Amino acid sequence: MRYDRADRDHALNKKAFKAALEAAEQDIQEEEDWARIKAEEKERKEAEELRKKVYGSKFGALYKESADYKITEPAPFKFDARDKNKPKTIRERKVEEMLLEKEQKELEVINVHFRANSVPRHVGMNLFEQIMEAQEDRRRQVKMDSIAITKAREAPFSFYFRDQDKQKNDEYPLNDEFRVRFKANPVPE
């Protein structure tokens, strides 16, 4: 029985030892990874400083030194620098001004906030009906004025009174006595 207990304790100690060993290996691996990351960062910083030194210079051919090789970096020609310092032509200035004006107009259009006006009062009124009534009143008035003007200008013709007398005479027909009767001749043989 004692022996079993000792074996069991030994087995437990073995498991604990293995777990401690694995944890120690994992810590060592993490420290190595951390050291490698720091070294890579240091190399990257050194390369960046070297790049700043190499590309920061303005004159002459520059050499980028490395452990294995040398690279010649070409410097810009003088006429390129001269063209950069050359003043802008009138046309270029005008084009830039036109582009700026166009951009400003676009910004003005974009920044305008729409605000609707209230509906005018006359929209709710029946203006069409009022216009039609006014036209009808005017038409009636013009007709009445035209009749009045026509009656004012009216002058009878010379036979007007004669026709009126004739009508009065026709109102009282003549007696049959005074009428001449038509008498036909006998039919010839």
C-alpha positions as CSV (number, residue, x, y, z in Angstrom):
1,M,0.0,0.0,0.0
2,R,2.8,2.3,0.8
3,Y,4.4,1.5,-2.4
4,D,1.3,2.5,-4.3
5,R,1.1,5.8,-2.6
6,A,4.8,6.5,-3.3
7,D,4.2,5.6,-7.0
8,R,1.2,7.9,-7.1
9,D,3.1,10.8,-5.6
10,H,6.0,10.1,-8.0
11,A,3.6,10.2,-10.9
12,L,2.0,13.4,-9.7
13,N,5.4,15.0,-9.2
14,K,6.4,13.8,-12.7
15,K,3.2,15.5,-14.2
16,A,3.9,18.7,-12.3
17,F,7.5,18.6,-13.4
18,K,6.4,18.2,-17.1
19,A,3.9,21.1,-16.7
20,A,6.6,23.4,-15.2
21,L,9.1,22.4,-17.9
22,E,6.6,23.2,-20.7
23,A,5.8,26.6,-19.0
24,A,9.5,27.4,-18.8
25,E,10.0,26.5,-22.5
26,Q,7.0,28.6,-23.5
27,D,8.5,31.6,-21.5
28,I,11.8,31.1,-23.2
29,Q,10.1,31.0,-26.6
30,E,8.2,34.2,-25.9
31,E,11.4,36.0,-24.8
32,E,13.2,34.9,-28.0
33,D,10.2,36.1,-30.1
34,W,10.3,39.5,-28.2
35,A,14.1,39.8,-28.7
36,R,13.7,39.0,-32.5
37,I,10.9,41.7,-32.8
38,K,13.1,44.3,-31.1
39,A,16.0,43.4,-33.4
40,E,13.8,43.8,-36.4
41,E,12.6,47.2,-35.2
42,K,16.1,48.3,-34.6
43,E,17.2,47.3,-38.1
44,R,14.1,49.0,-39.6
45,K,15.0,52.2,-37.7
46,E,18.6,52.1,-38.9
47,A,17.5,51.5,-42.5
48,E,15.1,54.5,-42.2
49,E,17.9,56.7,-40.9
50,L,20.2,55.6,-43.7
51,R,17.4,56.3,-46.3
52,K,16.9,59.8,-44.8
53,K,20.7,60.4,-45.1
54,V,20.9,59.1,-48.6
55,Y,17.7,60.8,-50.0
56,G,18.0,63.9,-47.9
57,S,21.1,65.1,-49.8
58,K,20.5,67.4,-52.9
59,F,23.8,67.4,-54.9
60,G,25.9,64.8,-56.7
61,A,25.7,61.1,-57.1
62,L,24.8,59.3,-53.8
63,Y,25.8,55.9,-52.8
64,K,23.5,53.7,-50.8
65,E,25.9,51.4,-48.9
66,S,25.0,47.9,-47.9
67,A,27.0,45.0,-46.8
68,D,26.9,43.3,-50.2
69,Y,26.6,46.0,-52.8
70,K,26.7,49.8,-53.6
71,I,23.8,51.5,-55.5
72,T,24.2,54.8,-57.3
73,E,21.2,57.1,-56.8
74,P,21.0,59.6,-59.7
75,A,20.7,63.3,-58.7
76,P,18.2,65.5,-60.6
77,F,19.5,67.6,-63.5
78,K,19.9,71.4,-63.1
79,F,17.4,72.2,-65.8
80,D,14.7,70.3,-63.8
81,A,15.4,72.6,-60.8
82,R,15.4,75.6,-63.1
83,D,12.0,74.6,-64.6
84,K,10.6,74.2,-61.0
85,N,11.7,77.8,-60.1
86,K,10.4,79.3,-63.4
87,P,7.4,81.7,-62.9
88,K,4.0,80.6,-64.2
89,T,2.9,81.8,-67.5
90,I,-0.2,84.0,-67.9
91,R,-2.2,81.1,-69.3
92,E,-1.3,78.8,-66.4
93,R,-2.3,81.6,-63.9
94,K,-5.6,82.1,-65.7
95,V,-6.4,78.4,-65.8
96,E,-5.7,78.2,-62.0
97,E,-7.9,81.2,-61.4
98,M,-10.7,79.6,-63.5
99,L,-10.4,76.4,-61.6
100,L,-10.5,78.2,-58.3
101,E,-13.6,80.2,-59.4
102,K,-15.3,77.0,-60.5
103,E,-14.5,75.3,-57.2
104,Q,-15.9,78.3,-55.3
105,K,-19.1,78.3,-57.3
106,E,-19.5,74.6,-56.6
107,L,-19.0,75.2,-52.9
108,E,-21.5,78.0,-52.9
109,V,-24.1,75.8,-54.6
110,I,-23.4,73.0,-52.2
111,N,-23.6,75.2,-49.2
112,V,-26.9,76.8,-50.1
113,H,-29.7,75.5,-47.8
114,F,-33.1,75.3,-49.5
115,R,-35.8,77.1,-47.6
116,A,-39.3,77.1,-49.0
117,N,-41.4,80.3,-49.1
118,S,-44.9,80.2,-47.6
119,V,-47.8,79.7,-50.1
120,P,-49.2,83.1,-51.2
121,R,-52.8,84.0,-50.1
122,H,-54.1,84.5,-53.7
123,V,-53.5,80.8,-54.4
124,G,-56.5,79.8,-52.3
125,M,-58.8,82.4,-54.0
126,N,-61.0,81.5,-57.0
127,L,-59.3,83.9,-59.4
128,F,-60.5,82.1,-62.5
129,E,-64.2,82.4,-61.5
130,Q,-63.7,86.1,-60.7
131,I,-62.0,86.7,-64.1
132,M,-64.9,84.9,-65.9
133,E,-67.5,86.9,-64.0
134,A,-65.7,90.2,-64.8
135,Q,-65.5,89.2,-68.5
136,E,-69.3,88.4,-68.5
137,D,-70.1,91.8,-66.8
138,R,-67.9,93.6,-69.3
139,R,-69.6,91.7,-72.2
140,R,-73.1,92.7,-71.0
141,Q,-72.0,96.3,-70.5
142,V,-70.5,96.6,-74.0
143,K,-73.7,95.1,-75.5
144,M,-75.9,97.6,-73.6
145,D,-73.6,100.5,-74.6
146,S,-73.7,99.3,-78.3
147,I,-77.5,99.2,-78.3
148,A,-77.7,102.7,-76.8
149,I,-75.2,104.1,-79.3
150,T,-77.1,102.5,-82.2
151,K,-80.5,103.9,-81.0
152,A,-78.9,107.4,-80.6
153,R,-77.6,107.3,-84.2
154,E,-80.8,105.9,-85.6
155,A,-82.5,108.2,-88.2
156,P,-85.5,107.1,-90.2
157,F,-85.4,106.8,-94.0
158,S,-87.7,108.8,-96.2
159,F,-90.1,105.9,-96.7
160,Y,-90.3,105.1,-93.0
161,F,-93.3,107.3,-92.3
162,R,-95.0,106.2,-95.5
163,D,-94.8,102.6,-94.5
164,Q,-96.1,103.4,-91.1
165,D,-99.2,105.1,-92.7
166,K,-99.7,102.1,-94.9
167,Q,-99.7,99.8,-91.9
168,K,-102.3,102.0,-90.2
169,N,-104.5,101.9,-93.3
170,D,-104.2,98.2,-93.6
171,E,-105.5,97.8,-90.1
172,Y,-108.9,99.0,-91.3
173,P,-109.9,96.9,-94.3
174,L,-112.2,98.4,-96.9
175,N,-115.8,97.2,-97.1
176,D,-116.8,94.7,-99.7
177,E,-118.9,97.3,-101.5
178,F,-115.9,99.3,-102.5
179,R,-113.9,96.4,-103.7
180,V,-113.8,95.7,-107.4
181,R,-114.6,92.2,-108.1
182,F,-112.7,90.4,-110.7
183,K,-114.9,89.3,-113.6
184,A,-113.4,87.0,-116.2
185,N,-114.3,87.1,-119.8
186,P,-115.9,84.1,-121.3
187,V,-113.7,81.4,-122.7
188,P,-113.1,82.0,-126.5
189,E,-114.3,79.3,-128.8
